[in-house]
Amino acid sequence: MKRRLFLKNAALIGGSTLLTPILPSFSAQQNKVRVAAIGINGMGWSNLNSIIKHPDVVCTALCDVDANILKKRETELAQRGIKVQTFENYKDLLASKEVDAVIIGTPDHWHALQMMDACKAGKHVYVEKPLGNSIEECNVMVETAKKHNSIVQVGQWQRSQQHFADAISFVHSGKLGKIRIVKAWSYVSWKQGIPVVEDTVAPLGVNYDLWLGPAKKRPFNANRFHFEFRWFWDYAGGLMTDWGVHMLDYALLGMQVSEPKSIISSGGKFAYPNDASETPDTLNTVYEFDNFNIVWEHTKGITLGPYERDHGVAFVGENGTLVLNRRGWEVIPEKDKMEAIPLQKPVDNGLDKHTTNFVEAIHRRDPKAVNAPIEAGAHIAIFSQMGNIAYRVGKKIHWDPLKKKFDIPEANTLIKAKYHNGYKLT
C-alpha cells in the first residue's frame, strides 16, 4: 500500500478538510528548516535527533522546564558542533524568529496549549502522541490547525513505515476472509509497579509550576515527574493512550472504520494494587462496530501477549489471521483455507521516514502531505480516550456520532479538558 492509500485512510478516519495554505516561509539560507524542540528528556530528544539527520534541517533552539536536562542536551549538541539558544518558557521560544518548526515532546497535558500556541505563532509542528489528553482538546487542536493553515505531523511514526503499509494492504485484499475480531494489545514486562514515595520540594533547576501548567496544583512528587507522569490521570491516560494510539490506529486503518457504536472496559490495578500509579495495570476494552469488534488489552509486568508478542494488532479472519507489530507481519492460516506467509521483517526506519516526511511537507507547503495528519492523530487519541472513559465510569457507554456525546452524563463530563492555575483551552 503506497502513501496515497495511507492518506486516503487518514482522511477516512480523520475527516481531513484542510485547504491549500499560504504558509510561513522557512529560512532562505541554504533552504534550511530551522527546528526547535520543546521537552527534550524522552521522545522529544529522539525526534530531534532523527530530524536533524536531514540535510535541509538545522536545530536552532531547545526548551525545557528542567535546567539540568536543558544543559545536558545543549552540551551534547555543542559537542557535535550545533549551537542553540535555550529557553525555560516555551512561549519565549515561539517568539523567536530563528525557529520555523517545533517538536513538542512534553507530557500529554501540555500538548494542546503548546501546539495551538505554535500554530498561532506561525510555526510548523511535530507533536508527540497522543495528540491531546481529552476529547475536547483534540477537537480544539484540529480547529486551530485548520484556522492557521499549519503543517502538523503527529508522532505516530508507524504510519511512515513500509511493512505496516504492506500489512494493511494485505488486510484490504480480502484474502483473510470475513474479519469478525481485531485484537490490539501492549504487554509491558519492563514496567512494574511504582513504589509510593513522599512529596518533596522540586529538584534544583526545575520550574515545577511551569511543568504543572494547566494540571491541578499538587506538591512535587518524583512519581509524577518525567517518564512516570503517564500513569496519572492529571497528565495522561496510561497504557491505553501511550500504546493504544499506535496499535488501535492500525486496527482502524485495517478495518476502514471510524467511530464505535459502544465501548465497554474492565480492569484495574490487579498486579500492583498498592503502588503509586492511578491508571490500570490490566485492562480489557471492547469497541463494538457493525459485524465485528475491536478488542484492546494491556498489562504491566507480563511479556507474553497474544501470539507470543508483547505488542501488536491481529486481524482474525475466517481464512486466517494477520499479526502485525514493529518487528514485522505474518499470516497464520485457518487450517487449509489459505497459504501461510512467514514473518515479513521491517526494511526501514519508521521514525526517520516520519521526520523526513514532515520536512518534505514543509518544503511543499502542504499540510495534506504528512503521513500522520492532525485529523488522524485526533481521531485515534479520541478513540483511546473513549476506552479510558468507559473504564473510569464502570459502565458500557454508547457514542452518538452526530451529537458527539455519550449516552450517560458521567461519561460526558470526562470529554472536557479540566484546566487549572489560570490556564484556558483557547
VEXSE-41486 format. One record per residue (C-alpha): x, y, z; residue in three letters. Coordinates in nm, 2 decimals, decimal comma, always signed. Each point is the difference from the previous one (the first is absolute). Layout:
BEGIN
X Y Z ALA
...
This chain:
BEGIN
+0,00 +0,00 +0,00 MET
+0,15 +0,33 -0,11 LYS
-0,01 +0,33 +0,18 ARG
-0,30 +0,12 -0,19 ARG
-0,21 -0,29 +0,15 LEU
+0,12 +0,10 +0,34 PHE
-0,10 +0,35 -0,06 LEU
-0,34 -0,12 -0,12 LYS
-0,05 -0,20 +0,31 ASN
+0,12 +0,28 +0,22 ALA
-0,26 +0,22 -0,15 ALA
-0,26 -0,27 +0,04 LEU
+0,05 -0,03 +0,37 ILE
+0,10 +0,36 +0,07 GLY
-0,22 +0,20 -0,23 GLY
+0,28 +0,22 -0,15 SER
-0,14 +0,32 -0,15 THR
+0,31 +0,22 -0,01 LEU
+0,03 +0,26 -0,27 LEU
+0,31 +0,07 -0,21 THR
+0,18 +0,25 +0,23 PRO
+0,22 +0,30 -0,03 ILE
+0,25 -0,10 +0,26 LEU
+0,29 +0,18 +0,18 PRO
+0,33 -0,04 -0,19 SER
+0,29 -0,18 +0,14 PHE
+0,36 +0,13 +0,01 SER
+0,12 +0,10 -0,34 ALA
+0,36 -0,08 +0,10 GLN
+0,08 -0,32 -0,18 GLN
-0,37 -0,08 +0,00 ASN
+0,03 -0,12 +0,36 LYS
-0,29 -0,07 +0,23 VAL
+0,08 +0,14 +0,35 ARG
-0,13 -0,25 +0,26 VAL
-0,03 +0,04 +0,37 ALA
-0,11 -0,25 +0,27 ALA
-0,23 +0,05 +0,30 ILE
+0,04 -0,27 +0,26 GLY
+0,33 -0,19 -0,07 ILE
+0,03 -0,27 +0,26 ASN
-0,17 -0,29 -0,19 GLY
-0,16 -0,03 -0,34 MET
+0,05 +0,38 -0,06 GLY
+0,37 -0,07 +0,00 TRP
-0,03 -0,31 -0,22 SER
-0,21 +0,19 -0,25 ASN
+0,25 +0,28 -0,01 LEU
+0,29 -0,23 -0,06 ASN
-0,20 -0,16 -0,28 SER
-0,10 +0,32 -0,18 ILE
+0,35 +0,16 +0,01 ILE
+0,13 -0,29 -0,20 LYS
-0,18 +0,17 -0,29 HIS
+0,24 +0,21 -0,21 PRO
-0,26 +0,28 -0,02 ASP
-0,05 +0,03 +0,38 VAL
+0,20 +0,20 +0,26 VAL
-0,08 +0,01 +0,37 CYS
-0,01 +0,35 +0,14 THR
-0,16 -0,02 +0,34 ALA
-0,10 -0,22 +0,30 LEU
-0,25 +0,04 +0,27 CYS
-0,06 -0,19 +0,33 ASP
-0,12 +0,09 +0,35 VAL
+0,28 -0,21 +0,14 ASP
+0,32 +0,20 -0,02 ALA
+0,20 -0,32 +0,07 ASN
-0,14 -0,17 -0,31 ILE
+0,03 +0,32 -0,20 LEU
+0,37 +0,04 +0,08 LYS
+0,07 -0,37 -0,07 LYS
-0,16 +0,02 -0,35 ARG
+0,16 +0,33 -0,08 GLU
+0,34 -0,15 +0,08 THR
-0,07 -0,31 -0,20 GLU
-0,09 +0,21 -0,31 LEU
+0,30 +0,23 +0,05 ALA
+0,23 -0,31 -0,01 GLN
-0,14 -0,07 -0,34 ARG
+0,06 +0,36 -0,12 GLY
-0,36 +0,11 +0,04 ILE
-0,05 +0,33 +0,19 LYS
-0,35 +0,07 +0,12 VAL
-0,19 +0,26 +0,21 GLN
-0,16 -0,14 +0,31 THR
-0,34 +0,09 +0,16 PHE
-0,18 -0,09 +0,32 GLU
-0,34 +0,13 -0,12 ASN
-0,13 -0,13 -0,33 TYR
-0,17 +0,33 -0,08 LYS
+0,33 +0,17 -0,01 ASP
+0,13 -0,26 -0,25 LEU
-0,31 +0,05 -0,21 LEU
+0,07 +0,37 -0,02 ALA
+0,34 -0,07 -0,16 SER
+0,04 +0,09 -0,37 LYS
+0,27 -0,27 -0,02 GLU
-0,26 -0,28 +0,02 VAL
-0,21 -0,13 -0,29 ASP
-0,12 -0,33 +0,16 ALA
-0,03 -0,15 +0,35 VAL
+0,00 -0,35 +0,14 ILE
-0,22 -0,04 +0,30 ILE
+0,11 -0,28 +0,23 GLY
-0,15 +0,12 +0,33 THR
-0,24 -0,20 +0,22 PRO
-0,34 -0,06 -0,15 ASP
-0,18 +0,27 +0,20 HIS
+0,21 +0,27 -0,17 TRP
-0,05 -0,11 -0,36 HIS
-0,31 +0,20 -0,08 ALA
+0,11 +0,34 +0,12 LEU
+0,35 -0,02 -0,14 GLN
-0,11 -0,13 -0,34 MET
-0,27 +0,27 -0,03 MET
+0,23 +0,27 +0,11 ASP
+0,26 -0,12 -0,25 ALA
-0,26 +0,01 -0,28 CYS
-0,10 +0,36 +0,10 LYS
+0,36 +0,10 -0,01 ALA
+0,03 -0,12 -0,36 GLY
+0,21 -0,31 +0,08 LYS
-0,02 -0,35 -0,15 HIS
-0,05 -0,27 +0,26 VAL
+0,11 -0,35 +0,06 TYR
-0,20 -0,10 +0,32 VAL
+0,04 -0,32 +0,19 GLU
-0,28 -0,25 +0,04 LYS
-0,26 -0,01 +0,14 PRO
-0,10 +0,32 -0,16 LEU
-0,21 +0,12 +0,30 GLY
-0,08 -0,10 +0,35 ASN
-0,38 +0,03 -0,04 SER
-0,26 -0,02 -0,28 ILE
-0,07 +0,37 +0,03 GLU
+0,37 +0,09 -0,04 GLU
+0,03 -0,21 -0,32 CYS
-0,29 +0,17 -0,16 ASN
+0,12 +0,35 +0,08 VAL
+0,35 -0,09 -0,12 MET
-0,13 -0,10 -0,34 VAL
-0,20 +0,32 -0,03 GLU
+0,31 +0,21 +0,09 THR
+0,22 -0,18 -0,26 ALA
-0,26 +0,06 -0,27 LYS
-0,05 +0,36 +0,10 LYS
+0,37 +0,08 -0,03 HIS
+0,07 -0,23 -0,30 ASN
+0,27 -0,17 +0,20 SER
+0,20 -0,31 -0,10 ILE
-0,03 -0,24 +0,29 VAL
+0,15 -0,35 +0,01 GLN
-0,11 -0,22 +0,30 VAL
+0,27 -0,23 +0,13 GLY
-0,16 -0,33 -0,11 GLN
+0,30 -0,09 -0,20 TRP
-0,12 -0,35 -0,09 GLN
-0,21 +0,17 -0,27 ARG
+0,32 +0,07 -0,19 SER
+0,14 -0,36 +0,03 GLN
-0,03 -0,23 -0,30 GLN
-0,08 -0,33 +0,16 HIS
-0,30 +0,15 +0,18 PHE
-0,13 +0,13 -0,33 ALA
+0,06 -0,34 -0,17 ASP
-0,19 -0,18 +0,28 ALA
-0,30 +0,23 -0,03 ILE
+0,00 -0,04 -0,38 SER
-0,03 -0,38 +0,06 PHE
-0,28 +0,04 +0,24 VAL
-0,19 +0,21 -0,26 HIS
+0,06 -0,27 -0,26 SER
-0,27 -0,21 +0,16 GLY
+0,21 -0,31 +0,00 LYS
-0,05 -0,04 +0,38 LEU
-0,38 -0,05 -0,06 GLY
-0,26 +0,16 +0,22 LYS
+0,17 +0,17 +0,30 ILE
-0,21 -0,02 +0,32 ARG
+0,25 +0,08 +0,26 ILE
+0,30 +0,24 +0,00 VAL
+0,23 -0,02 +0,30 LYS
+0,24 +0,27 +0,11 ALA
+0,23 -0,02 +0,31 TRP
+0,30 +0,11 +0,19 SER
+0,17 -0,21 +0,27 TYR
+0,28 +0,19 +0,17 VAL
+0,21 -0,23 +0,21 SER
+0,26 +0,27 +0,04 TRP
-0,23 +0,21 +0,21 LYS
-0,10 -0,13 +0,34 GLN
-0,16 +0,20 +0,29 GLY
+0,11 +0,34 +0,12 ILE
+0,09 +0,00 +0,37 PRO
-0,18 +0,27 +0,20 VAL
+0,23 +0,29 +0,09 VAL
-0,06 +0,31 +0,21 GLU
-0,05 +0,35 -0,15 ASP
+0,31 +0,21 +0,00 THR
+0,11 +0,34 -0,13 VAL
+0,07 +0,01 -0,37 ALA
+0,36 -0,08 -0,10 PRO
+0,23 +0,30 -0,04 LEU
-0,03 +0,14 -0,35 GLY
-0,36 -0,12 -0,06 VAL
-0,27 +0,25 -0,06 ASN
-0,27 -0,22 +0,14 TYR
-0,28 +0,25 -0,03 ASP
+0,07 +0,03 -0,37 LEU
+0,02 -0,38 -0,03 TRP
-0,35 -0,03 +0,16 LEU
-0,14 +0,27 -0,23 GLY
-0,38 -0,07 -0,03 PRO
+0,01 -0,31 +0,22 ALA
-0,13 +0,00 +0,36 LYS
+0,23 +0,16 +0,25 LYS
+0,17 -0,27 +0,21 ARG
+0,32 -0,02 +0,20 PRO
+0,30 -0,13 -0,19 PHE
+0,03 -0,38 -0,01 ASN
+0,26 -0,19 -0,19 ALA
-0,25 -0,26 -0,11 ASN
-0,19 +0,26 -0,20 ARG
+0,30 +0,15 -0,17 PHE
+0,19 -0,08 -0,33 HIS
-0,09 -0,34 -0,14 PHE
-0,23 -0,11 +0,28 GLU
-0,26 +0,27 -0,06 PHE
-0,18 -0,23 -0,25 ARG
-0,15 -0,21 +0,29 TRP
-0,20 +0,29 +0,14 PHE
-0,33 +0,14 -0,13 TRP
+0,10 +0,36 +0,06 ASP
+0,26 -0,03 -0,28 TYR
-0,07 -0,30 -0,22 ALA
-0,20 -0,32 -0,05 GLY
+0,22 -0,29 +0,08 GLY
+0,08 -0,28 -0,25 LEU
-0,33 +0,05 -0,18 MET
+0,11 +0,34 -0,14 THR
+0,37 -0,07 +0,01 ASP
+0,00 -0,32 -0,21 TRP
-0,37 -0,02 -0,10 GLY
+0,04 +0,29 -0,24 VAL
+0,26 -0,20 -0,19 HIS
-0,17 -0,34 -0,02 MET
-0,36 +0,11 -0,01 LEU
+0,08 +0,24 -0,28 ASP
+0,09 -0,30 -0,22 TYR
-0,31 -0,19 +0,11 ALA
-0,21 +0,29 -0,14 LEU
+0,21 +0,04 -0,31 LEU
-0,03 -0,37 -0,08 GLY
-0,38 -0,01 +0,05 MET
-0,06 +0,34 -0,16 GLN
-0,23 +0,12 +0,28 VAL
-0,03 +0,31 +0,21 SER
-0,23 +0,02 +0,31 GLU
-0,12 -0,29 +0,21 PRO
-0,36 -0,07 +0,10 LYS
+0,09 -0,08 +0,36 SER
+0,29 -0,05 +0,23 ILE
+0,04 -0,21 +0,31 ILE
+0,32 -0,02 +0,20 SER
+0,10 -0,20 +0,31 SER
+0,32 -0,03 +0,19 GLY
+0,19 +0,15 +0,29 GLY
+0,32 -0,01 +0,20 LYS
+0,00 -0,37 +0,02 PHE
+0,38 -0,05 +0,00 ALA
+0,11 +0,29 +0,22 TYR
-0,30 +0,10 +0,20 PRO
+0,20 +0,20 +0,25 ASN
+0,24 +0,19 -0,22 ASP
-0,02 +0,37 -0,07 ALA
-0,15 +0,00 -0,35 SER
-0,36 +0,08 -0,08 GLU
-0,05 -0,15 -0,34 THR
-0,08 -0,37 -0,03 PRO
+0,28 -0,25 -0,04 ASP
-0,24 -0,25 -0,15 THR
-0,28 +0,09 -0,24 LEU
-0,24 -0,16 -0,26 ASN
-0,20 +0,23 -0,22 THR
-0,26 -0,10 -0,27 VAL
-0,09 +0,25 -0,27 TYR
-0,32 -0,11 -0,18 GLU
-0,05 +0,05 -0,38 PHE
-0,24 -0,14 -0,25 ASP
+0,09 -0,37 -0,04 ASN
+0,33 +0,00 +0,18 PHE
+0,17 +0,11 +0,32 ASN
+0,33 +0,16 +0,08 ILE
+0,15 -0,12 +0,32 VAL
+0,28 +0,18 +0,19 TRP
+0,19 -0,15 +0,29 GLU
+0,31 +0,10 +0,20 HIS
+0,20 -0,11 +0,30 THR
+0,30 +0,10 +0,19 LYS
+0,26 -0,26 +0,12 GLY
-0,09 -0,26 -0,27 ILE
+0,19 -0,06 -0,32 THR
-0,20 -0,27 -0,19 LEU
-0,30 +0,16 -0,16 GLY
-0,21 -0,15 -0,27 PRO
+0,19 -0,19 -0,27 TYR
+0,31 +0,01 +0,24 GLU
+0,05 +0,37 -0,08 ARG
+0,02 +0,28 +0,26 ASP
-0,18 +0,24 -0,23 HIS
-0,19 -0,01 -0,32 GLY
-0,33 -0,02 -0,19 VAL
-0,16 -0,31 -0,15 ALA
-0,27 -0,02 -0,26 PHE
-0,18 -0,32 +0,06 VAL
-0,17 -0,11 -0,32 GLY
-0,19 -0,32 -0,09 GLU
+0,29 -0,11 -0,23 ASN
+0,29 +0,11 +0,21 GLY
+0,14 +0,25 +0,24 THR
+0,24 +0,28 -0,08 LEU
+0,22 +0,10 +0,30 VAL
+0,19 +0,33 -0,02 LEU
+0,24 +0,19 +0,22 ASN
+0,32 +0,20 -0,01 ARG
+0,20 -0,32 -0,07 ARG
-0,19 -0,09 -0,31 GLY
-0,32 -0,18 -0,12 TRP
-0,10 -0,35 -0,08 GLU
-0,32 -0,19 -0,10 VAL
-0,10 -0,31 +0,20 ILE
-0,25 -0,21 -0,21 PRO
-0,32 -0,14 +0,13 GLU
+0,07 -0,37 -0,07 LYS
+0,03 -0,04 -0,38 ASP
-0,20 +0,31 -0,10 LYS
+0,30 +0,20 -0,12 MET
+0,38 +0,00 -0,02 GLU
+0,21 +0,11 +0,29 ALA
+0,21 +0,30 -0,04 ILE
+0,32 +0,00 +0,21 PRO
+0,11 +0,30 +0,20 LEU
+0,07 +0,30 -0,22 GLN
+0,25 +0,21 +0,18 LYS
+0,05 +0,38 -0,01 PRO
+0,23 +0,13 -0,27 VAL
+0,01 +0,37 +0,11 ASP
+0,01 +0,24 +0,29 ASN
-0,35 +0,12 +0,07 GLY
+0,09 +0,30 +0,22 LEU
+0,26 +0,13 -0,25 ASP
-0,25 -0,03 -0,28 LYS
-0,26 +0,17 +0,21 HIS
+0,21 +0,31 +0,07 THR
+0,12 +0,01 -0,36 THR
-0,37 +0,00 -0,11 ASN
-0,06 +0,30 +0,23 PHE
+0,29 +0,19 -0,15 VAL
-0,12 -0,08 -0,35 GLU
-0,35 +0,12 +0,08 ALA
+0,16 +0,33 +0,12 ILE
+0,19 +0,04 -0,32 HIS
-0,31 -0,07 -0,20 ARG
-0,21 +0,23 +0,23 ARG
-0,26 -0,27 +0,01 ASP
-0,17 -0,10 +0,32 PRO
-0,16 -0,30 -0,18 LYS
+0,34 -0,14 -0,09 ALA
+0,07 -0,13 +0,35 VAL
-0,06 -0,37 +0,07 ASN
-0,15 +0,05 +0,35 ALA
-0,21 +0,32 -0,04 PRO
-0,16 +0,16 +0,30 ILE
-0,35 -0,13 -0,09 GLU
+0,13 -0,36 +0,02 ALA
+0,19 +0,07 +0,32 GLY
-0,30 +0,16 +0,16 ALA
-0,22 -0,29 -0,11 HIS
+0,21 -0,27 +0,15 ILE
+0,06 +0,20 +0,32 ALA
-0,37 +0,04 +0,04 ILE
-0,06 -0,36 -0,07 PHE
+0,24 -0,10 +0,27 SER
-0,15 +0,25 +0,24 GLN
-0,33 -0,17 -0,05 MET
+0,14 -0,32 +0,14 GLY
+0,14 +0,18 +0,30 ASN
-0,34 +0,18 +0,06 ILE
-0,19 -0,33 -0,01 ALA
+0,25 -0,14 +0,26 TYR
-0,03 +0,30 +0,22 ARG
-0,38 +0,01 +0,01 VAL
-0,02 -0,38 +0,03 GLY
-0,29 -0,03 -0,25 LYS
-0,06 -0,09 -0,36 LYS
-0,03 +0,33 -0,19 ILE
-0,15 +0,08 -0,34 HIS
+0,13 +0,27 -0,23 TRP
-0,22 +0,23 -0,20 ASP
+0,20 +0,09 -0,31 PRO
-0,23 +0,30 -0,08 LEU
-0,01 +0,16 +0,34 LYS
+0,36 -0,11 +0,08 LYS
-0,11 -0,11 +0,35 LYS
-0,05 -0,31 +0,21 PHE
-0,34 -0,13 +0,13 ASP
+0,08 +0,06 +0,36 ILE
+0,08 +0,33 +0,18 PRO
+0,30 -0,12 +0,20 GLU
+0,18 -0,11 -0,32 ALA
-0,07 +0,33 -0,16 ASN
+0,17 +0,19 +0,29 THR
+0,32 -0,18 -0,10 LEU
-0,01 +0,14 -0,35 ILE
+0,10 +0,34 +0,13 LYS
+0,35 +0,12 +0,06 ALA
+0,05 +0,10 +0,37 LYS
+0,23 +0,30 +0,02 TYR
+0,14 +0,16 +0,31 HIS
+0,24 +0,28 +0,12 ASN
-0,16 +0,26 -0,23 GLY
+0,06 -0,20 -0,33 TYR
-0,28 -0,02 -0,25 LYS
-0,05 -0,21 -0,31 LEU
-0,02 +0,28 -0,26 THR
